[in-house]
Amino acid sequence: MSRKAITYEDRVKVMHYHQEGKSAREIGRIIKLSNSSVLTIIKRFRETKSYVDRHRSGISRLTTPNDDRLLIRLAKKNLTMSSHELRREWKLSNRCQASVSLVRRKLIPNNMLWKKAVLKPRLNKQHIKKQKEFCQSVK
């Protein structure tokens, strides 16, 4: 679970109370933050002279929410497509160089499968005849 972000206003309040001469514990009680959070805010302000969050590390998202919806639409349109085929179609439509595992991860929250549906044989004349007989006998 990720930590709760401290708002810009809370940081300004922390520095205001700090400049008034209050201790980190007192500030924490007033604003309802932990002692270590207050000390971190004070330390960061001394280093950067700014209240703004630092840039977060990590890889940025490859797809947008619109791209995700497009993938789901493609998967619903043709249920017999495998994840490899879905990836190829998705790449053609949005020019997104996505992996097969990303396609699967995007489909899971929407309760969709990436596995190819089994193709069933068509009904022949004998099947149709028996089906009609059954329906008439049930009436």
N, C-alpha and C positions, 0 to 999 in steps of 0.2 A: 504494500500500500504506500502510495507516495505521500510526502509530507504536505501540509497545508501551506500555501504561499502566503507570505506576510505582505500586506498591502503597502502601497506607497505612503498612504496617510499614517499608518502605524509607524513606519520608519521615521517619518518627519516628527511624530510625537516623541519617539524614543530619543532622538537627538535633541529635541527641545527640552525634555526633562533632564537629559544628561548635561546640557549646558547650564541648566538651573542648579546643578550640583547634586542631583539625586543619585543614589546608588543603583546598580543594575538590578538588585533584588526589588527595590522599591518601584522602579520603573516596570519590572515584570509583573508585579502585583496590580499596578494601576491599569496596564494595558492588557493583562492576562496573557503574557508570553513567558516562556521559560527564561531563566537566568542566562543560559548559554546563548539563546537566540538574541537577547538584548546585547550581550557582549559581542556577538558576531556582527550585528548591525553597526555598533559603534566602531569596531575594528575596520569594517569595510568602508565606512564613511571616512575614516582617517586616511585610508589608502587611496580611495578614488575621488573623494570630495563630491560624491554623488549618491542619491538615494535609489537610483535605478538598478534593477536586477542585472546581474551579469549574464552574458550570453550562455545559453545551455549547450552542453556538449552532446554529441550523439548524432546519429545519421538522421537527416531530414526525411520526411515522408516521400515515397516514390509516386504515390497516386493521390489524386484529389477525391473528395466524396463523389463528384460527378463521374470520375473514372470507375469508382467502385459500383455505382448504380448501373453503369453501362455493362460491366462484367456480369452483374446479376441478371440484367435483361438478356444478355447473350445466353447465359446458362439456362434461363427459363424458356427461351425461344426454342432451343434445341437440346432436349434432355439426353440425347444419345451422344453428346460430345464429351470426350475425355478432357482431362485437365490440360494435356498437351495441345489439343485442338483449340480449346478455349483460349489458351495463351496466345496461340498464333492469330486467332481472330481478333483478340483484344489488341494485340500489337498492331495489326493492320488498321484498326479503327482509331486508336488514340496515340500511336507511335510511342508507347510505353514499353521499355525493355524490362519486362517482369519475368520472374522465375515461375516455375510450375508450383513451387511451394507457396509463393505469394498468392497465386490464384486460389489455391486450396484454403489458405488462411482467410482470404476475403469471403469465401463461400460459406465457411463453417458458421459464423454468427447469424447467417440468414437461413439456417437449417437446410442447406442445399448440399448435394453430393457432387463430387467432381468425377465420380466413376461413370463409366459408359453404361447406359441402360441396355439391357439385353433385348436384342431384336427378336420378336416372336414371329412364328410363321403365320402367314395369312390363312383364313378359313377356306377350306376347299368346299366343293359342292356337297359332299357327304356330311361335313360338319354343319353346314347351314341347314340341311334337311333334318338332321337329328335335333338341332336347336329349335326349329319350328315345331317339330313333334312334341318336344318337351314343353314348350310354352303353351301349346294347345291342350296338353294333358293337365297342366297345372290350373288352367282356367276353370 
